[in-house]
Amino acid sequence: MTKIVEPTIFELSTPGRRGVTMPAVDVPETALPPKEFLRSELPLPELAEVDVVRHYMQLSKFNYNVDAGFYPLGSCTMKYNPKINEDTCRLPGFLFTHPLQPIETTQGNLVLMYEMQEWLKEISGFAGVTLQPAAGAQGEFAGVLMMRAYHNLRGDDKRIKMLIPDAAHGTNPASVGMLGMTVVTIPSDDRGNVDLKALEAACDETVVGMMLTNPNTLGMFDEHIEQVIALVHGCGGLMYGDGANLNALLGIVRPGDLGFDVMHFNLHKTFSVPHGGGGPGCGPVGVGPKLVDFLPSPLVGIVEAETDDVPPLYGFVTPKQSIGRMKAFHGHFGGGLVRAYTYIAMHGPDGLKDIAQYAVLNANYLQARLRDTYHIPFDRICMHEFVMEGQFEGSPIRALDISKRLMDFNFHPPTNYFPLIVHEALMIEPTETENKATLDRFADVLIQIAEEAKTQPELLQNAPNDTLFGRMDEVKAARELVLCCWLPEDYEKLK
Ligand SMILES: *Cc1c(COP(=O)(O)O)cnc(C)c1O
């Protein structure tokens, strides 16, 4: 099939064409800066407004997104992003404030941040929360910094080992590596739990702590979670919770109550902030009593108590042993915090619990429908996601081929080749926002693809057959990143 691609705005540029009308100058004219600071040429395309709109509209259609269809990308929680979030984050009072404004003029924003800290504490069972980190990975970094500061302050400076299960997300060892600590990998047992014997053997006085995702990336709730935490605490370590899978637990289990000492939230997963190119991430971190004095600064607090006729004044406070600032200003306020605040406010406690229950129900429904067709290595009741193998005996088909074939049916593929402990892994997370009809269609298509894998493997190996671009050379794409859709004619020379 031939695909006709419209020319880009660069090719359509015509000298002198304009999409804007500059207003008359309403301030005194001043001289330009010295010549050496000025550019003589600025090669911007010149176009009418309609050309620009069409260009961006066309680009938006090249991309698959959760508003276009089912997006079961495991671990990423690609849930629907309610549109009311877009209204609230664009309210002028939020949109047009500046982080350096005097706090007397930004009380509304500060109240929102304060309540967000309180809500996240209530949801997770932690004693304190910072909203600063820009994403889950930066939240991990902040959390591990706090763990190190805690040990160092007590003069306990032999601790250099972080225990990380083999099912962990790559950001966990990466965060630890950035701090020069040593990663000790803990295997999973045959039910997808942390292997207790291996954990016990690794626990000693050099352990900083453990980083655990629960439910883990196999979608399994650890059946011995209390023993795992007791073992880590028993050797003086701290317990880090990777909160990326909190969607499965909302309103049911609080990680703080389980004994975790620190955990990041991914507001762009659990709390419906758009992600994957859709907007900024947001990775607040909650901590238990041991770490509450180490939180990044500043936090939002009440700086002048309420009196009979004056409401409290909200402002910024610094914890006693703070590890310092993680990020300029106060986190991703409008794009992250306001959207997530709206989502929590709209659902309330009962609604949040429904989210977790439907997310888990949807995943178990799909798992049950696919169990007879695909091998599921850790086959027990799952939480919000599950992992199956994308391979069949005697067939050359791999997980990647199945994923590419799914694109022909307008489905986004599941996560491929993660977690690493499952061969040809396909990690499926339907989320709570999909209805039964969509889940059934997805299961039907996967069952059909399994049949095709035996009878017409080339159909899978050539897929996707109906997208703007066919199958990519993934190694080349990763090694030679081209991040714009248009290349100047002399691109090769510019390199
Ligand atoms: C997404 C994810 C992370 C990292 O979070 P980012 O916000 O993408 O930095 C860490 N662990 C798990 C299990 C994840 O799914």
The ligand as a Tripos MOL2 file, in Angstrom:
@<TRIPOS>MOLECULE
LIG
   15    15     1     0     0
SMALL
NO_CHARGES

@<TRIPOS>ATOM
      1 C1          7.9240    3.3490   34.9440 C.3       1 LIG1
      2 C2          8.6740    2.5940   35.9470 C.ar      1 LIG1
      3 C3          9.7720    3.1580   36.6260 C.ar      1 LIG1
      4 C4         10.3820    4.4900   36.2650 C.3       1 LIG1
      5 O1          9.5000    5.5620   36.2970 O.3       1 LIG1
      6 P1          9.6440    6.8160   35.3240 P.3       1 LIG1
      7 O2          8.5850    7.7320   35.8030 O.co2     1 LIG1
      8 O3          9.4530    6.3180   33.9400 O.co2     1 LIG1
      9 O4         11.0150    7.3860   35.5310 O.co2     1 LIG1
     10 C5         10.3650    2.4120   37.6320 C.ar      1 LIG1
     11 N1          9.9250    1.1810   37.9360 N.ar      1 LIG1
     12 C6          8.8830    0.6030   37.2970 C.ar      1 LIG1
     13 C7          8.4460   -0.7750   37.7100 C.3       1 LIG1
     14 C8          8.2380    1.2830   36.2710 C.ar      1 LIG1
     15 O5          7.2160    0.7050   35.6300 O.3       1 LIG1
@<TRIPOS>BOND
     1     1     2 1
     2     2     3 ar
     3     2    14 ar
     4     3     4 1
     5     3    10 ar
     6     4     5 1
     7     5     6 1
     8     6     7 2
     9     6     8 1
    10     6     9 1
    11    10    11 ar
    12    11    12 ar
    13    12    13 1
    14    12    14 ar
    15    14    15 1
@<TRIPOS>SUBSTRUCTURE
     1 LIG1         1 GROUP 0 **** ****
